[in-house]
Amino acid sequence: MKIATWNVNSLRARADRVEAFLQRSDVDVLALQETKCKDDNFPWDLFENSGYEVAHYGLNQWNGVAIASRVGLHDVERTFPGQPTFGKGDKEPEQEARAIGATCGGVRVWSLYVPNGRSLGDPHMPYKIEWLDVLRAQATGWLQADPEAQVALVGDWNIAPRDEDVWDIEMFLREGYTHVSEPERQAFRAFEEAGYSDVVRPLHPGPGVYTYWDYTQLRFPKKEGMRIDFVLASPALAGRVTGAQIDREERKGKGASDHAPVIVELD
Protein backbone atom coordinates (compact mmCIF):
# COMPACT_ATOMS: atom_id res chain seq x y z
CA MET A 1 0.00 0.00 0.00
CA LYS A 2 1.31 3.46 -0.94
CA ILE A 3 0.24 6.73 0.68
CA ALA A 4 1.32 10.06 -0.82
CA THR A 5 0.92 13.67 0.24
CA TRP A 6 1.30 16.63 -2.08
CA ASN A 7 0.68 20.36 -1.81
CA VAL A 8 -0.35 20.98 -5.41
CA ASN A 9 -0.73 24.76 -5.10
CA SER A 10 -3.93 24.89 -7.20
CA LEU A 11 -5.39 21.60 -8.33
CA ARG A 12 -7.19 22.94 -11.40
CA ALA A 13 -3.98 24.53 -12.65
CA ARG A 14 -2.14 21.21 -12.26
CA ALA A 15 -4.88 18.70 -13.08
CA ASP A 16 -2.86 17.14 -15.91
CA ARG A 17 0.18 16.72 -13.69
CA VAL A 18 -1.88 15.16 -10.90
CA GLU A 19 -3.50 12.71 -13.31
CA ALA A 20 -0.10 11.74 -14.73
CA PHE A 21 1.31 11.36 -11.21
CA LEU A 22 -1.47 8.97 -10.23
CA GLN A 23 -0.77 6.82 -13.27
CA ARG A 24 3.00 6.91 -12.87
CA SER A 25 3.30 6.53 -9.10
CA ASP A 26 0.63 3.86 -8.61
CA VAL A 27 -0.27 5.28 -5.18
CA ASP A 28 -3.28 3.91 -3.34
CA VAL A 29 -4.02 7.06 -1.36
CA LEU A 30 -3.20 10.65 -2.29
CA ALA A 31 -3.66 13.47 0.22
CA LEU A 32 -3.71 16.92 -1.35
CA GLN A 33 -3.30 20.40 0.08
CA GLU A 34 -3.93 23.87 -1.37
CA THR A 35 -6.46 22.66 -3.90
CA LYS A 36 -7.64 26.27 -4.08
CA CYS A 37 -11.16 25.45 -5.19
CA LYS A 38 -14.66 24.96 -3.85
CA ASP A 39 -16.49 21.67 -3.92
CA ASP A 40 -18.61 22.87 -6.85
CA ASN A 41 -15.60 23.45 -9.12
CA PHE A 42 -13.45 20.58 -7.87
CA PRO A 43 -12.35 18.23 -10.72
CA TRP A 44 -14.13 15.11 -9.42
CA ASP A 45 -13.84 13.30 -12.78
CA LEU A 46 -10.05 13.49 -12.69
CA PHE A 47 -9.97 11.04 -9.79
CA GLU A 48 -13.05 8.97 -10.54
CA ASN A 49 -11.87 8.25 -14.08
CA SER A 50 -8.59 7.02 -12.62
CA GLY A 51 -10.33 4.63 -10.24
CA TYR A 52 -10.21 6.71 -7.05
CA GLU A 53 -12.92 7.76 -4.64
CA VAL A 54 -12.28 11.29 -3.46
CA ALA A 55 -13.39 13.59 -0.64
CA HIS A 56 -12.70 17.32 -0.74
CA TYR A 57 -13.06 20.24 1.63
CA GLY A 58 -12.91 23.66 0.01
CA LEU A 59 -14.66 26.88 0.99
CA ASN A 60 -13.20 29.45 -1.41
CA GLN A 61 -10.24 30.03 -3.72
CA TRP A 62 -7.77 29.59 -0.85
CA ASN A 63 -6.54 26.57 1.09
CA GLY A 64 -8.53 23.38 0.35
CA VAL A 65 -7.66 19.77 1.20
CA ALA A 66 -8.61 16.42 -0.31
CA ILE A 67 -8.07 12.67 -0.01
CA ALA A 68 -8.28 10.34 -3.01
CA SER A 69 -8.28 6.59 -2.40
CA ARG A 70 -8.66 3.38 -4.36
CA VAL A 71 -8.67 1.24 -1.17
CA GLY A 72 -11.85 2.62 0.36
CA LEU A 73 -12.88 6.03 1.67
CA HIS A 74 -14.90 5.89 4.87
CA ASP A 75 -15.88 8.09 7.83
CA VAL A 76 -14.91 11.36 6.19
CA GLU A 77 -14.42 14.29 8.59
CA ARG A 78 -14.03 17.87 7.40
CA THR A 79 -12.02 19.63 10.13
CA PHE A 80 -10.79 17.86 13.24
CA PRO A 81 -12.74 18.31 16.49
CA GLY A 82 -12.17 21.77 17.94
CA GLN A 83 -10.22 23.05 14.93
CA PRO A 84 -9.55 26.76 15.60
CA THR A 85 -11.01 29.49 13.44
CA PHE A 86 -9.29 32.67 12.29
CA GLY A 87 -10.39 36.27 12.07
CA LYS A 88 -8.14 39.31 11.72
CA GLY A 89 -9.00 42.64 13.27
CA ASP A 90 -12.75 43.20 13.41
CA LYS A 91 -13.42 40.32 11.05
CA GLU A 92 -15.56 37.52 12.46
CA PRO A 93 -13.48 34.34 12.95
CA GLU A 94 -14.14 31.77 10.24
CA GLN A 95 -13.29 28.15 9.70
CA GLU A 96 -10.63 27.46 7.05
CA ALA A 97 -10.46 24.38 4.83
CA ARG A 98 -7.23 22.99 6.23
CA ALA A 99 -7.96 19.45 7.44
CA ILE A 100 -9.85 16.43 6.14
CA GLY A 101 -9.72 12.88 7.47
CA ALA A 102 -10.85 9.53 6.07
CA THR A 103 -10.22 5.84 6.66
CA CYS A 104 -8.51 4.26 3.65
CA GLY A 105 -7.56 0.60 3.64
CA GLY A 106 -7.70 0.50 7.42
CA VAL A 107 -5.51 3.61 7.87
CA ARG A 108 -6.94 6.83 9.28
CA VAL A 109 -5.43 9.45 6.98
CA TRP A 110 -5.52 13.17 7.74
CA SER A 111 -4.61 15.59 4.96
CA LEU A 112 -3.34 18.72 6.71
CA TYR A 113 -2.49 22.19 5.51
CA VAL A 114 -1.03 23.81 8.61
CA PRO A 115 -1.40 27.61 8.70
CA ASN A 116 1.59 29.68 7.64
CA GLY A 117 2.65 32.01 10.44
CA ARG A 118 3.59 34.65 7.83
CA SER A 119 5.83 36.52 10.25
CA LEU A 120 6.74 36.15 13.91
CA GLY A 121 4.58 39.12 14.88
CA ASP A 122 1.63 38.39 12.61
CA PRO A 123 -1.75 37.29 14.08
CA HIS A 124 -1.41 34.15 11.99
CA MET A 125 1.42 32.94 14.23
CA PRO A 126 -0.60 32.41 17.45
CA TYR A 127 -3.37 30.98 15.25
CA LYS A 128 -0.86 28.50 13.81
CA ILE A 129 0.37 27.43 17.25
CA GLU A 130 -3.15 27.05 18.61
CA TRP A 131 -4.17 25.08 15.51
CA LEU A 132 -1.28 22.66 16.04
CA ASP A 133 -1.89 22.40 19.80
CA VAL A 134 -5.54 21.44 19.31
CA LEU A 135 -4.65 18.91 16.62
CA ARG A 136 -1.94 17.41 18.82
CA ALA A 137 -4.39 17.06 21.71
CA GLN A 138 -6.82 15.25 19.43
CA ALA A 139 -4.07 13.04 17.97
CA THR A 140 -2.87 12.15 21.47
CA GLY A 141 -6.41 11.15 22.39
CA TRP A 142 -6.67 8.85 19.37
CA LEU A 143 -3.64 6.89 20.56
CA GLN A 144 -4.81 6.84 24.17
CA ALA A 145 -8.13 5.41 23.05
CA ASP A 146 -6.44 2.80 20.84
CA PRO A 147 -2.64 2.33 21.07
CA GLU A 148 -2.80 0.12 17.95
CA ALA A 149 -4.56 2.76 15.86
CA GLN A 150 -3.25 3.16 12.31
CA VAL A 151 -3.06 6.95 11.91
CA ALA A 152 -1.20 9.02 9.31
CA LEU A 153 -0.94 12.79 9.80
CA VAL A 154 0.27 13.97 6.41
CA GLY A 155 0.65 17.21 4.54
CA ASP A 156 2.27 20.61 4.44
CA TRP A 157 3.23 21.42 8.03
CA ASN A 158 4.85 24.78 7.25
CA ILE A 159 7.56 23.95 9.80
CA ALA A 160 11.20 23.01 9.31
CA PRO A 161 11.83 21.05 12.55
CA ARG A 162 15.62 20.89 12.25
CA ASP A 163 18.32 23.32 11.17
CA GLU A 164 19.23 21.00 8.29
CA ASP A 165 15.71 21.38 6.93
CA VAL A 166 16.44 24.79 5.39
CA TRP A 167 19.23 25.71 3.01
CA ASP A 168 20.65 28.48 5.23
CA ILE A 169 19.59 28.36 8.87
CA GLU A 170 21.78 31.29 9.84
CA MET A 171 19.96 33.53 7.36
CA PHE A 172 16.56 32.30 8.57
CA LEU A 173 17.44 33.09 12.18
CA ARG A 174 19.13 36.37 11.36
CA GLU A 175 16.15 37.61 9.36
CA GLY A 176 13.62 36.32 11.88
CA TYR A 177 11.82 34.07 9.42
CA THR A 178 8.98 31.77 10.35
CA HIS A 179 9.05 27.96 10.01
CA VAL A 180 12.16 27.69 12.22
CA SER A 181 11.10 29.54 15.40
CA GLU A 182 11.20 27.65 18.67
CA PRO A 183 7.40 27.82 19.29
CA GLU A 184 6.77 26.28 15.86
CA ARG A 185 9.38 23.59 16.35
CA GLN A 186 8.11 22.79 19.82
CA ALA A 187 4.59 22.40 18.43
CA PHE A 188 5.98 19.88 15.93
CA ARG A 189 8.01 18.02 18.56
CA ALA A 190 4.86 17.67 20.66
CA PHE A 191 3.48 15.25 18.07
CA GLU A 192 6.64 13.15 18.32
CA GLU A 193 6.42 13.23 22.10
CA ALA A 194 2.84 11.99 21.77
CA GLY A 195 4.09 8.93 19.88
CA TYR A 196 3.96 9.95 16.21
CA SER A 197 7.12 9.68 14.13
CA ASP A 198 8.47 11.14 10.91
CA VAL A 199 8.77 7.94 8.89
CA VAL A 200 10.50 9.50 5.86
CA ARG A 201 13.56 11.12 7.47
CA PRO A 202 15.21 7.84 8.57
CA LEU A 203 15.08 6.66 4.95
CA HIS A 204 16.04 10.04 3.44
CA PRO A 205 18.20 11.86 5.99
CA GLY A 206 19.43 15.42 5.47
CA PRO A 207 20.94 17.86 5.06
CA GLY A 208 19.89 18.99 1.61
CA VAL A 209 16.79 16.78 1.47
CA TYR A 210 13.88 19.13 0.79
CA THR A 211 10.21 18.97 -0.20
CA TYR A 212 9.64 22.65 -1.08
CA TRP A 213 11.47 25.22 -3.20
CA ASP A 214 10.13 28.76 -3.59
CA TYR A 215 9.42 29.96 -7.12
CA THR A 216 11.53 33.08 -6.61
CA GLN A 217 15.28 33.55 -7.15
CA LEU A 218 15.78 30.18 -8.87
CA ARG A 219 15.54 28.35 -5.56
CA PHE A 220 15.05 24.93 -7.15
CA PRO A 221 18.08 24.87 -9.48
CA LYS A 222 20.15 26.42 -6.69
CA LYS A 223 19.02 23.59 -4.37
CA GLU A 224 17.77 26.17 -1.87
CA GLY A 225 14.79 24.38 -0.40
CA MET A 226 13.01 23.43 2.79
CA ARG A 227 11.73 20.18 4.26
CA ILE A 228 8.23 21.10 5.42
CA ASP A 229 6.04 18.26 4.09
CA PHE A 230 5.81 15.25 6.41
CA VAL A 231 4.16 11.93 7.08
CA LEU A 232 3.82 11.48 10.85
CA ALA A 233 2.70 7.95 11.66
CA SER A 234 1.30 6.36 14.78
CA PRO A 235 3.50 3.62 16.30
CA ALA A 236 1.46 0.78 14.79
CA LEU A 237 1.57 2.37 11.35
CA ALA A 238 5.25 3.33 11.55
CA GLY A 239 6.10 -0.32 12.05
CA ARG A 240 4.61 -1.11 8.63
CA VAL A 241 6.76 1.34 6.64
CA THR A 242 9.02 -0.38 4.13
CA GLY A 243 10.05 2.52 1.91
CA ALA A 244 9.68 6.22 1.19
CA GLN A 245 10.30 8.66 -1.63
CA ILE A 246 10.39 12.41 -2.20
CA ASP A 247 9.46 12.80 -5.86
CA ARG A 248 11.63 15.74 -6.94
CA GLU A 249 10.70 15.09 -10.58
CA GLU A 250 7.33 16.72 -9.91
CA ARG A 251 9.08 19.97 -9.00
CA LYS A 252 10.63 20.12 -12.47
CA GLY A 253 9.25 21.42 -15.72
CA LYS A 254 6.51 23.82 -16.76
CA GLY A 255 3.57 24.24 -14.43
CA ALA A 256 5.11 22.47 -11.43
CA SER A 257 3.93 23.00 -7.89
CA ASP A 258 6.50 24.47 -5.52
CA HIS A 259 6.19 21.28 -3.43
CA ALA A 260 7.21 17.72 -4.27
CA PRO A 261 5.04 14.70 -3.43
CA VAL A 262 6.12 12.59 -0.47
CA ILE A 263 5.33 8.89 -0.77
CA VAL A 264 5.39 6.18 1.91
CA GLU A 265 5.17 2.46 1.23
CA LEU A 266 3.55 0.08 3.72
CA ASP A 267 3.74 -3.70 3.97
C-alpha positions as CSV (number, residue, x, y, z in Angstrom):
1,M,0.0,0.0,0.0
2,K,1.3,3.5,-0.9
3,I,0.2,6.7,0.7
4,A,1.3,10.1,-0.8
5,T,0.9,13.7,0.2
6,W,1.3,16.6,-2.1
7,N,0.7,20.4,-1.8
8,V,-0.4,21.0,-5.4
9,N,-0.7,24.8,-5.1
10,S,-3.9,24.9,-7.2
11,L,-5.4,21.6,-8.3
12,R,-7.2,22.9,-11.4
13,A,-4.0,24.5,-12.6
14,R,-2.1,21.2,-12.3
15,A,-4.9,18.7,-13.1
16,D,-2.9,17.1,-15.9
17,R,0.2,16.7,-13.7
18,V,-1.9,15.2,-10.9
19,E,-3.5,12.7,-13.3
20,A,-0.1,11.7,-14.7
21,F,1.3,11.4,-11.2
22,L,-1.5,9.0,-10.2
23,Q,-0.8,6.8,-13.3
24,R,3.0,6.9,-12.9
25,S,3.3,6.5,-9.1
26,D,0.6,3.9,-8.6
27,V,-0.3,5.3,-5.2
28,D,-3.3,3.9,-3.3
29,V,-4.0,7.1,-1.4
30,L,-3.2,10.7,-2.3
31,A,-3.7,13.5,0.2
32,L,-3.7,16.9,-1.4
33,Q,-3.3,20.4,0.1
34,E,-3.9,23.9,-1.4
35,T,-6.5,22.7,-3.9
36,K,-7.6,26.3,-4.1
37,C,-11.2,25.5,-5.2
38,K,-14.7,25.0,-3.9
39,D,-16.5,21.7,-3.9
40,D,-18.6,22.9,-6.8
41,N,-15.6,23.5,-9.1
42,F,-13.5,20.6,-7.9
43,P,-12.4,18.2,-10.7
44,W,-14.1,15.1,-9.4
45,D,-13.8,13.3,-12.8
46,L,-10.0,13.5,-12.7
47,F,-10.0,11.0,-9.8
48,E,-13.0,9.0,-10.5
49,N,-11.9,8.2,-14.1
50,S,-8.6,7.0,-12.6
51,G,-10.3,4.6,-10.2
52,Y,-10.2,6.7,-7.1
53,E,-12.9,7.8,-4.6
54,V,-12.3,11.3,-3.5
55,A,-13.4,13.6,-0.6
56,H,-12.7,17.3,-0.7
57,Y,-13.1,20.2,1.6
58,G,-12.9,23.7,0.0
59,L,-14.7,26.9,1.0
60,N,-13.2,29.4,-1.4
61,Q,-10.2,30.0,-3.7
62,W,-7.8,29.6,-0.8
63,N,-6.5,26.6,1.1
64,G,-8.5,23.4,0.4
65,V,-7.7,19.8,1.2
66,A,-8.6,16.4,-0.3
67,I,-8.1,12.7,0.0
68,A,-8.3,10.3,-3.0
69,S,-8.3,6.6,-2.4
70,R,-8.7,3.4,-4.4
71,V,-8.7,1.2,-1.2
72,G,-11.8,2.6,0.4
73,L,-12.9,6.0,1.7
74,H,-14.9,5.9,4.9
75,D,-15.9,8.1,7.8
76,V,-14.9,11.4,6.2
77,E,-14.4,14.3,8.6
78,R,-14.0,17.9,7.4
79,T,-12.0,19.6,10.1
80,F,-10.8,17.9,13.2
81,P,-12.7,18.3,16.5
82,G,-12.2,21.8,17.9
83,Q,-10.2,23.1,14.9
84,P,-9.5,26.8,15.6
85,T,-11.0,29.5,13.4
86,F,-9.3,32.7,12.3
87,G,-10.4,36.3,12.1
88,K,-8.1,39.3,11.7
89,G,-9.0,42.6,13.3
90,D,-12.8,43.2,13.4
91,K,-13.4,40.3,11.0
92,E,-15.6,37.5,12.5
93,P,-13.5,34.3,12.9
94,E,-14.1,31.8,10.2
95,Q,-13.3,28.1,9.7
96,E,-10.6,27.5,7.1
97,A,-10.5,24.4,4.8
98,R,-7.2,23.0,6.2
99,A,-8.0,19.4,7.4
100,I,-9.8,16.4,6.1
101,G,-9.7,12.9,7.5
102,A,-10.9,9.5,6.1
103,T,-10.2,5.8,6.7
104,C,-8.5,4.3,3.6
105,G,-7.6,0.6,3.6
106,G,-7.7,0.5,7.4
107,V,-5.5,3.6,7.9
108,R,-6.9,6.8,9.3
109,V,-5.4,9.5,7.0
110,W,-5.5,13.2,7.7
111,S,-4.6,15.6,5.0
112,L,-3.3,18.7,6.7
113,Y,-2.5,22.2,5.5
114,V,-1.0,23.8,8.6
115,P,-1.4,27.6,8.7
116,N,1.6,29.7,7.6
117,G,2.7,32.0,10.4
118,R,3.6,34.7,7.8
119,S,5.8,36.5,10.3
120,L,6.7,36.1,13.9
121,G,4.6,39.1,14.9
122,D,1.6,38.4,12.6
123,P,-1.7,37.3,14.1
124,H,-1.4,34.2,12.0
125,M,1.4,32.9,14.2
126,P,-0.6,32.4,17.5
127,Y,-3.4,31.0,15.3
128,K,-0.9,28.5,13.8
129,I,0.4,27.4,17.2
130,E,-3.1,27.1,18.6
131,W,-4.2,25.1,15.5
132,L,-1.3,22.7,16.0
133,D,-1.9,22.4,19.8
134,V,-5.5,21.4,19.3
135,L,-4.6,18.9,16.6
136,R,-1.9,17.4,18.8
137,A,-4.4,17.1,21.7
138,Q,-6.8,15.2,19.4
139,A,-4.1,13.0,18.0
140,T,-2.9,12.2,21.5
141,G,-6.4,11.1,22.4
142,W,-6.7,8.9,19.4
143,L,-3.6,6.9,20.6
144,Q,-4.8,6.8,24.2
145,A,-8.1,5.4,23.0
146,D,-6.4,2.8,20.8
147,P,-2.6,2.3,21.1
148,E,-2.8,0.1,18.0
149,A,-4.6,2.8,15.9
150,Q,-3.2,3.2,12.3
151,V,-3.1,6.9,11.9
152,A,-1.2,9.0,9.3
153,L,-0.9,12.8,9.8
154,V,0.3,14.0,6.4
155,G,0.7,17.2,4.5
156,D,2.3,20.6,4.4
157,W,3.2,21.4,8.0
158,N,4.9,24.8,7.3
159,I,7.6,24.0,9.8
160,A,11.2,23.0,9.3
161,P,11.8,21.0,12.5
162,R,15.6,20.9,12.3
163,D,18.3,23.3,11.2
164,E,19.2,21.0,8.3
165,D,15.7,21.4,6.9
166,V,16.4,24.8,5.4
167,W,19.2,25.7,3.0
168,D,20.6,28.5,5.2
169,I,19.6,28.4,8.9
170,E,21.8,31.3,9.8
171,M,20.0,33.5,7.4
172,F,16.6,32.3,8.6
173,L,17.4,33.1,12.2
174,R,19.1,36.4,11.4
175,E,16.2,37.6,9.4
176,G,13.6,36.3,11.9
177,Y,11.8,34.1,9.4
178,T,9.0,31.8,10.4
179,H,9.1,28.0,10.0
180,V,12.2,27.7,12.2
181,S,11.1,29.5,15.4
182,E,11.2,27.6,18.7
183,P,7.4,27.8,19.3
184,E,6.8,26.3,15.9
185,R,9.4,23.6,16.4
186,Q,8.1,22.8,19.8
187,A,4.6,22.4,18.4
188,F,6.0,19.9,15.9
189,R,8.0,18.0,18.6
190,A,4.9,17.7,20.7
191,F,3.5,15.3,18.1
192,E,6.6,13.2,18.3
193,E,6.4,13.2,22.1
194,A,2.8,12.0,21.8
195,G,4.1,8.9,19.9
196,Y,4.0,10.0,16.2
197,S,7.1,9.7,14.1
198,D,8.5,11.1,10.9
199,V,8.8,7.9,8.9
200,V,10.5,9.5,5.9
201,R,13.6,11.1,7.5
202,P,15.2,7.8,8.6
203,L,15.1,6.7,4.9
204,H,16.0,10.0,3.4
205,P,18.2,11.9,6.0
206,G,19.4,15.4,5.5
207,P,20.9,17.9,5.1
208,G,19.9,19.0,1.6
209,V,16.8,16.8,1.5
210,Y,13.9,19.1,0.8
211,T,10.2,19.0,-0.2
212,Y,9.6,22.7,-1.1
213,W,11.5,25.2,-3.2
214,D,10.1,28.8,-3.6
215,Y,9.4,30.0,-7.1
216,T,11.5,33.1,-6.6
217,Q,15.3,33.5,-7.2
218,L,15.8,30.2,-8.9
219,R,15.5,28.4,-5.6
220,F,15.1,24.9,-7.1
221,P,18.1,24.9,-9.5
222,K,20.1,26.4,-6.7
223,K,19.0,23.6,-4.4
224,E,17.8,26.2,-1.9
225,G,14.8,24.4,-0.4
226,M,13.0,23.4,2.8
227,R,11.7,20.2,4.3
228,I,8.2,21.1,5.4
229,D,6.0,18.3,4.1
230,F,5.8,15.3,6.4
231,V,4.2,11.9,7.1
232,L,3.8,11.5,10.8
233,A,2.7,7.9,11.7
234,S,1.3,6.4,14.8
235,P,3.5,3.6,16.3
236,A,1.5,0.8,14.8
237,L,1.6,2.4,11.3
238,A,5.2,3.3,11.5
239,G,6.1,-0.3,12.0
240,R,4.6,-1.1,8.6
241,V,6.8,1.3,6.6
242,T,9.0,-0.4,4.1
243,G,10.0,2.5,1.9
244,A,9.7,6.2,1.2
245,Q,10.3,8.7,-1.6
246,I,10.4,12.4,-2.2
247,D,9.5,12.8,-5.9
248,R,11.6,15.7,-6.9
249,E,10.7,15.1,-10.6
250,E,7.3,16.7,-9.9
251,R,9.1,20.0,-9.0
252,K,10.6,20.1,-12.5
253,G,9.2,21.4,-15.7
254,K,6.5,23.8,-16.8
255,G,3.6,24.2,-14.4
256,A,5.1,22.5,-11.4
257,S,3.9,23.0,-7.9
258,D,6.5,24.5,-5.5
259,H,6.2,21.3,-3.4
260,A,7.2,17.7,-4.3
261,P,5.0,14.7,-3.4
262,V,6.1,12.6,-0.5
263,I,5.3,8.9,-0.8
264,V,5.4,6.2,1.9
265,E,5.2,2.5,1.2
266,L,3.6,0.1,3.7
267,D,3.7,-3.7,4.0
